[in-house]
Amino acid sequence: MPETNKKIAFLGPAPPFRGGISQFAFRLAQEFQRSGNEVRMFTFEKQYPELLFPGKSQTTEFSQSNEIDIERIYTPYNPATWHKAVKRIEAFAPDLTVISYFLPWFAPSYTWICQRLRSTRRLCLAHNISFHEKWFGSNLFSHQLFKHSDKIVVLSEACLQDLKDTMPEDIAGKGLLGFHPIYDCYGEALDDFEINPTEEPTALFFGLIKPYKGLDILIKALKQARIKIPELKLIIAGEVYGKEDKYLSLIKQLHMEHAVETHFRYIQEDEIRNFFLRSQVCVLPYKSATQSGVIATSYEFNIPVIASQVGGLSEYVKDNETGILVPPNNPEALAAALIRYFDEGLFNIMRQNIPSFRQQFSWQKLAEIILQA
């Protein structure tokens, strides 16, 4: 193998497991492989116990998974399986092992495995440092994993600051700033001539639905915005972790059944393009955040966003150029942003700014940052 090429292992979520972390790791693995590196992904036999998983299914069909070698090797909550992960990764003999970290749930098994990987550099790709839900001892779990990592790559300045705020200097000093690349795997944006200016104004809420993502704030804002724009519609596309009843009840309480189209389920890859191209703006009314794969997906289709100014979201939205930033937990401000967006025809203006903006967030650039680390 040429000296410039590496053997790279991934440890963590990968297809057939669902979710943004799995998709992120797979797309990054593709980039490494396309650059001439040898890549293998090591993922779970089982990810969570069924009794603890709030969604409907943990896996899904994934048509591209045969592009990269993926081995299902261990279960995070079964320590008896952890030695198998070490054995299989060591047999591959990678130069670099990338560990996808986003929940303290995985830290004990990751730490145990990392301690025993002797012949590889260990890079922790930390999607979160501070977590949206409360986890007992989360900083301690993270500290143990980070202690056995050679570098810690984060995807926003907000996460890098969290690392400095929560970890001692010797750990924080391992931090390296990366970014969340723009997805390029779900389809192409519409050309200008394909856009129908007579379509009713439509906003989209996309992705996994958890309380911190603020869907309740958006539903309340929609009610207020429709006073000025009575034809305004909302599409909700994503699986609820928990019960969807509270959102359906709120929609009914506000008498907006006719204005809200709900798809409370996991959205398959081949459906994603259609949902975005039926909309003129994607809304992220998050109450807290690090960075977001939803913005990265929206920009793939040149769809501007309206997002809360929390965490690292503002690092991916050029205010008044690729989207609008609003204060969190504020239905009135969000409603005003929706009204302004459609009244001023910002869709056709802002979508022209996205292609040049997204060039700085390529998968190739992130892969280079990781290899240079």
ABEGO torsion letter per residue (X at the ends): XBAABBBBBBBEBBOABBEAAAAAAAAAAAAAAAAGBBBBBBBBABABBAAABABABABBBBAAAAABBBBBABBAABAAAAAAAAAAAAAAGBABBBBBBABAAAAAAAAAAAAABAABBBBBBBABABBABBBBGAAAAAAAAAAABABBBBABAAAAAAAAAABBAAAAAABBBBBBBBBAAAEBBBBAAABBAABBBBBBBBEBBBAAAGAAAAAAAAAAAAAABAABBBBBBEBBBEBAAAAAAAAAAAGAAAABBBBBBBBBAAAAAAAAAABABBBBABABBBBBAAAAAAAAAGBBBBBBBBEAAAAABBBGAAEBBBBBGBAAAAAAAAAAAAAAGAAAAAAAAAAAAAAABBAAAAAAAAAAX
